[in-house]
Amino acid sequence: MSLSRLALRLAAYEALNPYATSLSGPWPTLAGGNVYDSRVTPIAGEDGWGPFLTEIEGRPLVTIYTEETEVDPTVGEYPADKEMADLVIEMQIAAMAEIEVVGADGVTTMVGQLAAPVTSREHEALLDVLEAQVRHLLNPQGNAPSGWIYRKNLARELHHVHSVPQRDPEKVMRFAARTLRLKVRVPLTVWPQLQKSPPPTGLDVLPEPLRRVACQLDPQSTGGRLCAKIAGMIAPPVVPTPLTDVRIYVGVDRGVTPTAADADVTGGVQFSQQP
């Protein structure tokens, strides 16, 4: 499993929806705080969906995903040391429809949902501006202040950009939605090595580059809390027992392996302990 992919998504989310901005502003894109990781989950229960959808209708919204990941050799046939991940950003103008929401009691109810309306000149202009803002924030060679965690720790290179509009299955109706797919080179996942000193704890049990991202996110942000939860699921690496010596017991002209007590020849090497 590539945790570099998770780190990429968390860093991209922080670039588009900075935690510090949620407290004081201003927002880096037209979507404001309506940026979501993997799915739209603005509230915990179905009671909040109606007011949320009423508030969001007609406004831009962004959802971030990570999809295909490939690891190929940089030179020759091996080793696989170049990891490429698809970062997908769905942008739409929100409209109301219906959605199934499962309550805490397990009962499913139908409430409003988000959908994209048929596009218009104004909608297309909003989406064009929003896409330009997203691409600026997620450009590895960019300089946007809110994207520094993404650029410093994850996005080494941007190899491909693909932007497509959303259409109905018959391809005759165009909706106010667009999908942006970025193929980004990310660092390989590297787990903490076995150590002689006490094993790592807390966020230090996470592999790189997820650990670096986790340490730079605000602990109170949704990404920071998620990383702390994941770290709590991972057992720290076991500290190996140091090798202190090697002993050899040899029997001369005997088929039976000797023990320490009856060996004809013995040998040993003592290893000094490094401070």
Residue pairs with C-beta under 8 A, 6 or more apart in sequence:
1 189
2 69
2 71
2 83
2 85
2 189
3 189
3 206
3 207
3 210
4 69
4 83
4 85
4 154
4 186
4 187
4 188
4 189
4 209
4 210
5 66
5 69
5 85
5 186
6 66
6 210
7 153
7 154
7 186
7 209
7 210
7 212
7 213
8 66
8 85
8 87
8 150
8 154
8 155
8 184
8 186
9 37
9 38
9 64
9 65
9 66
9 87
10 37
10 210
10 213
10 214
10 217
10 223
10 226
10 227
11 149
11 150
11 153
11 154
11 155
11 213
12 64
12 87
12 89
12 138
12 150
12 154
13 35
13 37
13 64
13 223
14 146
14 149
14 150
14 217
14 221
14 223
15 28
15 137
15 138
15 144
15 146
15 147
15 149
15 150
16 28
16 29
16 31
16 35
16 62
16 64
16 89
16 134
16 137
16 138
16 146
17 27
17 31
17 33
17 35
18 28
18 146
19 217
19 218
19 220
19 221
19 222
19 223
19 224
20 218
21 27
21 28
21 146
22 33
27 33
28 133
28 137
28 144
28 146
29 35
29 60
29 62
29 130
29 133
29 134
29 137
30 60
30 126
30 129
30 130
30 133
31 59
31 60
31 61
31 62
31 91
31 130
32 59
34 56
34 59
34 60
34 61
34 62
34 94
35 61
35 62
35 63
35 64
36 42
36 61
36 62
36 63
36 64
37 63
37 64
37 222
37 223
38 63
38 64
38 65
39 63
40 61
40 63
40 114
42 48
42 49
42 52
43 49
43 52
45 101
45 103
45 104
46 101
46 103
46 109
46 111
49 99
49 101
49 111
49 112
50 111
50 112
53 94
53 96
53 111
53 112
53 113
53 114
54 96
54 112
56 94
56 114
57 94
57 95
57 96
58 93
58 94
58 95
59 93
59 94
60 91
60 92
60 93
60 94
60 126
60 127
60 130
61 91
61 92
61 93
61 94
61 114
62 89
62 90
62 91
62 130
62 134
63 89
63 90
64 87
64 88
64 89
64 90
65 87
65 88
65 89
65 90
66 85
66 86
66 87
66 88
67 86
67 88
67 181
68 85
68 86
69 83
69 84
69 85
69 86
70 83
70 84
71 80
71 81
71 82
71 83
71 84
71 188
72 80
72 82
72 84
73 79
73 80
73 81
73 82
74 81
74 82
81 188
82 185
83 185
83 186
83 187
83 188
83 189
84 159
84 183
84 184
84 185
84 186
85 183
85 184
85 186
86 181
86 182
86 183
86 184
87 138
87 181
87 182
87 183
87 184
88 179
88 180
88 181
88 182
89 134
89 138
89 179
89 180
89 181
89 182
90 177
90 178
90 179
90 180
91 127
91 130
91 131
91 134
91 177
91 178
91 179
91 180
92 114
92 116
92 127
92 166
92 175
92 176
92 177
92 178
93 116
93 117
93 119
93 123
93 126
93 127
93 176
93 177
94 114
94 115
94 116
95 114
95 115
95 116
95 117
95 176
96 112
96 113
96 114
96 115
97 112
97 113
97 114
97 115
98 110
98 111
98 112
98 113
99 110
99 111
99 112
99 113
99 114
100 108
100 109
100 110
101 108
101 109
101 110
101 111
102 108
103 109
116 166
116 175
116 176
116 177
117 123
117 175
117 176
118 173
118 174
118 175
118 176
119 127
119 165
119 174
119 175
119 176
120 176
123 176
124 176
126 176
127 176
127 177
127 178
131 163
131 178
131 180
134 180
135 161
135 180
136 142
136 144
137 144
137 146
137 147
137 150
138 147
138 150
138 155
138 158
138 182
139 147
139 151
139 158
140 151
140 155
140 156
140 157
140 158
140 184
141 158
142 151
149 213
149 216
149 217
153 187
153 209
153 212
153 213
153 216
154 184
154 186
154 187
154 209
154 213
155 184
155 185
155 186
156 184
156 185
156 186
156 187
157 184
157 185
158 182
158 183
158 184
158 185
159 183
159 184
159 185
160 181
160 182
160 183
161 180
161 181
161 182
161 183
162 180
162 181
163 178
163 179
163 180
163 181
164 178
164 179
164 181
165 174
165 175
165 177
165 178
166 174
166 175
166 177
166 178
166 179
167 173
167 174
167 175
168 175
186 209
187 208
187 209
189 207
189 208
189 209
189 210
190 207
190 208
191 207
191 237
192 200
192 204
192 205
192 207
192 236
192 237
193 237
194 237
194 238
194 239
194 240
195 237
195 239
196 239
196 240
196 242
197 239
198 239
199 205
199 236
199 237
199 238
199 239
200 236
200 237
201 236
202 228
202 231
203 211
203 214
203 215
203 227
203 228
203 231
204 211
205 231
205 234
205 235
205 236
205 237
206 214
206 227
206 230
206 231
206 234
210 227
210 230
213 223
213 227
214 223
214 224
214 227
214 228
214 231
217 223
217 224
217 227
218 224
219 225
219 228
242 271
242 273
243 271
244 270
244 271
244 273
245 268
245 269
245 270
245 271
246 268
246 269
246 271
247 260
247 266
247 267
247 268
248 265
248 266
248 267
248 268
249 257
249 258
249 259
249 260
249 263
249 265
249 266
250 258
250 263
250 264
250 265
250 266
250 267
251 257
251 258
251 262
251 263
251 264
251 265
252 264
252 265
254 264
258 264
260 266
